[in-house]
Amino acid sequence: MARKSWFRYFQYDERKETPAEARNVLLIVAGLIAAVTFQAGINPPGGVWQDTKDGPDGHSAGRAIYSYKTREFYIFLISNTLAFSTSIHLLISLTHRFPFHFEVILATASMVVTYGSSIFAITPDDLVKFRYILLAAAVPFAIRFMLQVYTRLTRMELPYERQIVVPANPNEENA
């Protein structure tokens, strides 16, 4: 008897699960990702400096300790922001037309502003490159927009695909 792998056993099966069940699972997963990435953004790995130290190897209180490893910090920051904005996009998309949708959007927008202000507060001033962070935050929305445009453009009927209607009586003219 052939055994089903655990991977196939837990895969989505549209014959068993309804779209509502799938949406609920996606809402939970997106909510967990948003919570984890939000927490990582406001409390970065290594924490923040508690004191200010002057000199060439100095640091400022309230700045991320990890930010003094510039390349690694930006990899973390951009990846975390990308995951956060993707989960926010998923939450907003999955709750579209839900009751209290405006309130959901207001709460998530406030969370995004809080995340952004925290990121900018813990990052040293000389390291802040807003364009990279904003680009990472915009990627999920831009990809979805491009997919929507592509889908609409490919659904349009092209001129050479129109069917030519031949009248039953050859003496009739097309109007």
C-alpha positions as CSV (number, residue, x, y, z in Angstrom):
1,M,0.0,0.0,0.0
2,A,1.4,3.4,-1.0
3,R,1.6,5.8,1.8
4,K,0.8,9.5,1.3
5,S,3.6,11.8,2.3
6,W,3.0,14.2,5.2
7,F,3.6,17.1,2.8
8,R,0.8,15.9,0.5
9,Y,-1.5,15.1,3.4
10,F,-1.4,18.7,4.7
11,Q,-1.6,20.4,1.2
12,Y,-4.7,22.4,0.4
13,D,-7.3,20.2,-1.3
14,E,-10.2,22.1,-2.9
15,R,-12.3,19.0,-2.8
16,K,-12.1,19.0,1.1
17,E,-11.7,22.6,2.2
18,T,-13.9,25.5,1.3
19,P,-12.5,28.9,0.2
20,A,-13.7,30.3,3.5
21,E,-11.6,27.8,5.5
22,A,-8.6,28.6,3.3
23,R,-9.2,32.4,3.9
24,N,-9.4,31.9,7.6
25,V,-6.1,29.9,7.6
26,L,-4.4,32.7,5.5
27,L,-5.8,35.3,7.9
28,I,-4.2,33.5,10.9
29,V,-0.9,33.0,9.1
30,A,-0.8,36.6,7.8
31,G,-1.7,37.9,11.3
32,L,1.1,35.9,12.9
33,I,3.7,37.1,10.3
34,A,2.6,40.7,10.8
35,A,2.9,40.3,14.6
36,V,6.4,38.7,14.4
37,T,7.8,41.2,11.9
38,F,6.3,44.2,13.7
39,Q,7.9,43.0,17.0
40,A,11.2,42.5,15.2
41,G,11.0,46.0,13.8
42,I,10.3,47.7,17.1
43,N,12.7,45.5,19.1
44,P,15.6,44.6,16.7
45,P,18.0,41.7,17.2
46,G,20.5,42.6,19.9
47,G,18.2,45.3,21.3
48,V,19.1,49.0,21.5
49,W,21.9,50.9,23.3
50,Q,20.9,52.0,26.8
51,D,23.6,54.6,27.0
52,T,25.5,57.2,24.9
53,K,29.2,56.8,24.3
54,D,31.3,59.4,22.5
55,G,34.3,58.7,20.3
56,P,35.1,56.8,17.1
57,D,33.4,53.6,18.4
58,G,30.6,55.6,20.0
59,H,26.9,55.0,20.0
60,S,23.7,56.7,20.9
61,A,21.1,55.6,23.4
62,G,18.0,54.2,21.7
63,R,19.8,53.1,18.5
64,A,19.8,49.5,17.4
65,I,23.0,47.7,18.4
66,Y,22.8,45.6,15.2
67,S,22.7,48.8,13.1
68,Y,26.5,49.2,13.5
69,K,26.9,46.3,11.2
70,T,25.5,48.3,8.3
71,R,25.1,45.7,5.5
72,E,23.7,43.0,7.8
73,F,21.3,45.5,9.4
74,Y,20.0,46.6,6.0
75,I,19.5,43.0,4.9
76,F,17.5,42.4,8.1
77,L,15.6,45.7,7.8
78,I,14.6,45.3,4.2
79,S,13.7,41.6,4.5
80,N,11.6,42.3,7.7
81,T,9.9,45.3,6.0
82,L,9.1,43.2,2.9
83,A,7.6,40.4,5.1
84,F,5.6,42.9,7.2
85,S,4.2,44.8,4.2
86,T,3.3,41.5,2.4
87,S,1.4,40.3,5.5
88,I,-0.4,43.7,5.8
89,H,-1.3,43.5,2.1
90,L,-2.7,40.0,2.6
91,L,-4.7,41.0,5.7
92,I,-6.3,44.0,3.8
93,S,-7.0,41.8,0.8
94,L,-8.5,39.0,2.7
95,T,-10.8,41.3,4.8
96,H,-12.1,43.2,1.7
97,R,-15.9,43.7,2.0
98,F,-15.9,42.3,5.6
99,P,-17.9,44.2,8.2
100,F,-15.8,46.9,9.8
101,H,-13.3,46.8,6.8
102,F,-12.7,50.6,7.3
103,E,-11.7,49.9,10.9
104,V,-9.4,47.1,9.8
105,I,-7.7,49.4,7.3
106,L,-7.4,52.2,9.9
107,A,-5.8,49.8,12.4
108,T,-3.4,48.4,10.0
109,A,-2.4,51.8,8.6
110,S,-1.8,52.9,12.2
111,M,0.4,49.8,12.7
112,V,2.3,50.6,9.6
113,V,3.0,54.1,10.7
114,T,4.1,52.9,14.1
115,Y,6.4,50.3,12.5
116,G,7.9,53.0,10.2
117,S,8.5,55.5,13.0
118,S,10.1,52.8,15.2
119,I,12.4,51.8,12.3
120,F,13.5,55.4,11.8
121,A,13.9,56.0,15.5
122,I,16.3,53.0,16.1
123,T,18.3,53.5,13.0
124,P,21.3,55.9,13.2
125,D,20.7,59.1,11.2
126,D,23.7,58.5,8.9
127,L,22.4,55.0,8.0
128,V,18.8,55.9,7.2
129,K,18.1,55.3,3.5
130,F,14.4,55.8,3.3
131,R,14.2,54.9,-0.3
132,Y,15.2,51.2,0.3
133,I,12.8,50.8,3.1
134,L,9.9,52.4,1.2
135,L,10.7,50.4,-1.8
136,A,10.6,47.2,0.2
137,A,7.3,48.2,1.7
138,A,5.8,49.0,-1.7
139,V,6.9,45.8,-3.5
140,P,3.9,43.6,-2.5
141,F,1.4,46.3,-3.5
142,A,3.3,47.0,-6.8
143,I,3.4,43.3,-7.7
144,R,-0.3,42.9,-7.1
145,F,-1.1,46.0,-9.1
146,M,1.0,44.7,-12.0
147,L,-0.6,41.3,-11.9
148,Q,-4.1,43.0,-11.9
149,V,-3.1,45.1,-14.9
150,Y,-1.7,42.1,-16.7
151,T,-4.8,40.0,-16.0
152,R,-7.1,42.7,-17.3
153,L,-5.0,43.3,-20.4
154,T,-4.8,39.6,-21.3
155,R,-8.6,39.2,-20.8
156,M,-9.3,41.9,-23.4
157,E,-10.4,40.8,-26.8
158,L,-7.8,41.5,-29.4
159,P,-8.9,42.8,-32.8
160,Y,-7.7,39.8,-34.7
161,E,-9.6,37.4,-32.4
162,R,-13.0,38.9,-33.3
163,Q,-15.3,36.6,-35.1
164,I,-16.5,37.7,-38.5
165,V,-20.2,37.3,-38.9
166,V,-21.2,36.2,-42.3
167,P,-24.8,37.1,-43.2
168,A,-27.2,34.2,-44.1
169,N,-28.1,36.1,-47.3
170,P,-25.0,37.1,-49.2
171,N,-26.9,40.1,-50.7
172,E,-27.3,41.7,-47.2
173,E,-24.8,44.2,-46.1
174,N,-23.2,44.4,-42.7
175,A,-24.5,47.3,-40.7
